[in-house]
Amino acid sequence: MSNPGMPRVETSFQLNEAMVHLDGMLREVRALWVDQDEDVGIAIGLGHVLEHLNLAWHYRSKSVEQVSTETQEEFETQCRLVPRLTPGLRLLESQDVEGQGPEEIPTQVRWWYRPWTWWAQTPGNPVMIAELENARLALTHLLTQGAEADLDDRVLAAGLAEVYGHLNLVWHWRRKSAAHVASLATSPRESLASSIPRTIGTLDFRLVEAKDGEA
């Protein structure tokens, strides 16, 4: 455990960087429906957010001087090392989850004000946008607590776990309909929220090693 009174300069910096990338994702997702062609861009954006969240946890008890003397290898390792903040957290070996349901095909709408485009897909998947907004709200609350010097390890862990959960659903919901998401029972929804893709874009994540007696 770190000293509760210790300034979390590096952690706060990483949380702010995560917010920057999260805002970028929100702008992108609001503008288009995420199909297979957009997976790479979404994966890159989501991967950057996750990297900064990972660093926010690993830097919670490190000074600016300690961080500045890290090697590139140490930095990259911590970027990809996901903390075990919730029971049952797991990495998926593939992007698909059994029982996740079929992909939604976006509605085609006519854009009269764009004469060169007769038909176009409706922009943005509403359930994906909703989870991004939930993640942003949770991250904003965490940043506020940090600014008030009320960010001990338990508060940080709880806040990060909430953000991770919403971001996991962002990935799983990226081509799902609101009707499908609404039909899911609590158990499969919680399972998906605890499931982080092992590979996102060019990034390969791994979990912090479990201690004896942990799942």
N, C-alpha and C positions, 0 to 999 in steps of 0.2 A: 504493500500500500504506500502511496505517496503521501507527503505531508499536505493535509488539507489547506494549510495556509500558504502553500507554495504557489507563486504565480504560474499560471498555465499559458505562458506566452506562445510557445510552439503549438500547443493544442489549439488555442484560439486562432492562430494563424491558419492551421490546417482546416479547421471548421469553416473559416471564412472562404478559403479556397474551394472547399466542397460546395459552398453556397453559390459561388461564381459559376461553376460547371453545372450545378443543378438548374440555375436560372437559364443557362444556355440550352439545356435539354428541354425545359418547359417551352421556350420560344420555338424550338425546332418541332416538337411534338404537336404543339397547337396549330402549326402551319400545314401539317401533312398527316396522312394516314400511314402508319408504319407497316410497310410490307417487306418482303424479303430483300428488296433492293436497298432499303433503308437500314437493315439490321446492322450493318457495319458501322454506320454513323452513330446509331443509338448505342451500340456496344462500346464504342470509343468514349462517348460522353459518360455513360454509366460507369465504365471502368475508371475514368478519372475521378468521379465522385467517390467511388469505393476506395480508391487508393488514398485519398485525403482523409477519409474517415478512419481507415486503418492507421495512418500516421498519427491522427489526433489521439488515438488510444495509446499507441506505443510511445508517444512523446509526452505523455501526461506527467511523468516524473523526471523529465530531462530538461536541463537548462539550454539556453541558446548556444552556449559554448560547447556543450556535449554534442548537440546536433550538428554544429558546424564542423566538428572534427571527424564525423562519420565518413567512412569510405563509401564509394558509389555502390559497392556490393551490399553493404549494410543498409543503405537507404532503399535500394530496390527490393531487398528481402522484406523489409518492414512494410513497403507499399503493398505487397501481395499477401501479407500474412493477416488473415482475418481473425480477430479475437473471438473467443467462445464466450459471448455475453448472454446467451440464452440456451436453455437445455434443448437438445434435439437439433441444434444447428447443423446443417450438412451441406456438403458441396455436391452438386449434380455432375455426373460424368457426361451428360448430354444436355442439350437445351430443352428437350421434351420431357414432360412429366406424364406418367400414365394417368388417364382419366381427366386430363386437362381440357378435353373437348376440342371440337373442330375449330379451325380458324374462321373468323368472321370476314365476309367480303363486304367492303364498305359500299354504301348506297351511292349510286350514280346520280348526280344532279346536273341540271343544265345551267350553264353560266351565260346568261344572255348578254352580260356586259363584257364578255370576252369573245368576240365574234370568231376568233381563230380557234376557239376550243368549244366544240359542241357539247361534250360531256366531260365531267371531271369527278373525281372522288371527293366525298365530303372530307374536309380537313379534320385531323385529330381524332384519336380514339378516346372517347370520354372517360372510360374507366382507367385508362393509362394516365390521362391528364389528372384525374382525381387523385391517384396514388402519388404522382409527382408533387401535387399541391399539398398532400398530407405530409410527405417527406419534407417539403420546404417549411411547413408549419412547425414540425417537430424540431427541425434543425434551427429555426429561428428562436424557438423557446430555449434550446440548448445554448445558443450564443448569448441570449439574454442572461441566463444563469451564470455563464462564464464572466460576463461583464460585471455582474454583481458579486463576484468572488465567492460564489456559492456552488462551485463545481468540484465537489469531492468525487472520489472514484465511483461511488455507488450512483450518484446523480449522472455522471458522465456515462457510465455503463448502461443505465436505463435509457437515457436519451439516445445514445448511439444505437442500441438494440431496436428502438422504435423506428429510427431512420432507416436502418438496414432492412427491416421488415417491409416497409413501404417500397423501398427500391427493388427488393426481390419481386414484389408483386408488379411493379412497373414492367419488369422484363417478362414475367409470365403472362401479363394482361395485354402485351403489345399488339396482338391481333385477335383479341377476344371481344365478344359482344357484351353489352351491359346485361342482357338477358342471361347469358351463360354465367357471368360472374355472380349475378344475383341468385342464381339457382344453387350455388355451391353451399354445402353445409359448413359449419364452423371448423370441423376437423380438417378437411382438405384445404380450406383456406389458410389455416394456421400452418399446415405442412408446407404449403407453397411459400408463405411468408418466411419460413425458416430454411428455405432452399436457395442457396446461392450457386449460380452456374460456375463450375470450376474454370471454364474458359470463356472469357468475354472479349471478343475481338482478338487482339494479339496478347492479351494478358492471361496468365495462368495463376489463379489464386490457390492458397492452401490454408488450412485451419491451424491455429495454435494447437500444439500437441495437448491432448487431454491428460489431466492428472489422474493418478490412481483413484478408481471409484467413480470417475466421471463417465458419462455416456459418450 
